[in-house]
Amino acid sequence: MATICVIGMGYVGLVTAACLADFGNEVIGLDIDTEKIAHLRQGVLPIYEPGLEEIVERTSRAGRLSFTSDYAEAIPPAEFIFIAVDTPSGANGQADLSSVQRAARGIAEHLRRPAIIINKSTVPIGAGDMVAQIIAEHRRCPVAFAVVSNPEFLREGSAVYDFLNPDRIVLGATDRQAAERVAQLYAPLKCPIMITDLRTAEMIKYASNSFLATKISFINEIAQICEKLGADVREVARGMGLDRRIGPAFLEAGLGWGGSCFPKDVRALEYMATVQGCHPQLLRAVMEINRDQRIRVVQKVRDLLGGLQGRVIGILGLAFKPNTDDIREAPSLDVINLLQSEGAIIKAYDPVAMGNAAKVLRDVQFCSDPYEVARGADALVIVTEWNEFKQLALERLRDLMRRPVIVDGRNIYEPAQMRALGFLYQCIGRPC
């Protein structure tokens, strides 16, 4: 078994560290956030991710997973060093690589044995070369090292499952032997492993996420057309998805995509293409359609109520998707800000994301359950498709509201049923 260091204890890093430790490796998780490390040592995770807490507890108890904020403790014994730090969007959409650069310098200063540095952060094309250059220039001991790109394809809310059941593992390197050694770490998964050069591996990540975002924006544009022509986008998507060339995944019309990956990756690829003299008009349209979806939902609420000033609007769902507490780039933030800008009063509920939302939202009444949100509301907006919302007692919900108005941004209810129950109901791309 291998000795591994994973730098960055966010979604990707913590899942990677825990799962590799579960394979029997000795793993140390490194993060410069001392408070986060202190919590992890106490078994308190910084994120909500189904199944992760159990793996962290099990591997920590077995002594295979530990945590530190000290590079001097984590780097010297490691054979494999994963970089899994955040790369947020800069002002123009470019990826901010400052955390990657800090990690590379920290590795260089404490490298004491030959090691393979694996870049799991989403980084621009050419960042692997940059990491190799930083380590070569700053290492204090002349030990050999190699850099391998290993992009992640984890979905928040099912990250543990995705790590353990990948469609493929992508590895990019100039040193094929180093890539093959990294491939051995993933041997228990028994999945296809693709080895390519560094830049191609980095591009695979951006191209994959941008294509998935394109599918979502495409079906949302079709949904708008369906509304005008009286077609049902859910049936349209089902008919499309049965075509094996298309497939059903990512064809659910709604409020669009958010989170930590799609928004910044599409922006970063658009930026990289632009500075290289390309004209990425499709990527720009994908982003524009996604922005418009949030505006259209607010327009639906405004039209149904005849205005928003002083109206009490209930928001069901704050996380950008179910089974996570992540609100980064969440549609709820845009919807709430747009509603408040027109004078609406906001009540909100989410099963796990209210703590994070309270840090960034102002003048929002956070409620203990969906029924408290509905009490006295002029309208409800379904923003996140939590299973909890699909099982609500709709008659009770209706009776608690001042007006029985629901705008369903995730198409979780049937229009005919909602009309029969007395709701004034609008959804996305379906006859209402």
C-alpha positions, 0 to 999 in steps of 0.5 A: 500500500502507498503513502499518500498526501492530499492537499485541500480538504474540500469536496474533491480532496476529502472524498479522495483522501477518504476513499484512498484510505479505504483502499488500504493506503496510508493517507494524510489530508493537508489543509492550511485552514487550521480550524477545518483540520481541528474539526476533521480531527474531531470527526466533524466534516466541513461538507455534507456528502452522503456516505462520506462521514462513515468512511472518514470515521472508519479509516480514521479509527483504523489509523489509515487517515489523519489530518494536518495543517503542516506541510513539514509533517505531510509532504516528506513521507509521501510517495504520491501527493495530490493537489486538490485545492480550489481554483475559483473564477477570476474577474474575467472568468480565468481560473485563479491558480494562487492556491495551486501555486502555493501548494506547489511551492509548499511541496517543493520546500518539503520534498525529501524523497522521489514523489509523484505529484497528481493534479486533481484540481481543475486547472487551465491547459498548461497548469501541469507544466506550471506546477512542474516548473515551480517545484523544479525551481523551489525544491530544496533537495534535488530529488526526482519527481513527476507531475500527473494530471488526474481530473476529477468527475465527481458530482456533489451529492453523489461524490463517494459513489462516483469515486468508487464507480467511475466511468473512466480514470483520466491520467495525463503525463510526460512520464508514462511510467509515473502515470502507470504508477498512479493507475495502480492506486485506482486498480481496485476500481476495475474501470477503464484508465486512459493515459494521455499527455498533460494538456489533453488530460486537462482539456478533457475535464473542461470539455466534459463539463462544458458539454454537460452544461450545454445539454442542460442549457439546450433543454432549457431553451427547448423548454421555453419554445415548448411553453410558447407552442404548447408542447411538454418538455418532459416528454420531449426530453424523454423522447430524445433521451431514448435515442442512444446517440443522445441519452437521457442524462442532463436533459431535465429542464429547470432553473439551470446549472450551478455549483462549483464546477460547471459555472467556473469551468465553462467561464474558464474555457470561454476565457482560454479560447478567447485569449487564444483568438478563438470565437467560443460563441456556443459557450457564451450562449450556454452561459447566457441561457443559464442566466436567463432561466433564473430571470424567467422564473422571477417573471413567472412569479411577478406575472402571477401576482401582478407585481412583487412589492410587499409580496411574501415569497417562499423559497423551497431549496437553497442548495444548487442541487439535492444531497449537498449543502453547497450554495456556490453559484446556486440558482436560489441566490439569483432568484432571491436577489432578483425578488428582493430587488423588486420589493419581495419579502423572502422566507426559505427552507432547505434540509441542509444548506440554510447554514451556508445560505445564512452567511451570504443572504440578507433579510431572509427568514429561514424556516424550520420546514416547508409548511412554515415557509408556506404560512402566509405566503403569496407564492412558493418557488421550488428551487431545489428538487429535494425528495422531501418536497416531492412528498409534501401534503399539498392540501395542507400547503395550499391551506397555509398560503395566502394565495395558492400560487406555486412556480415549480422551477424543477418540474417536480409536480404534475400540472393537472394534479396541481390545478385539480387541487386549486393551485395556480401553478406554473412550471418549466416547459410544460402546458399549465 
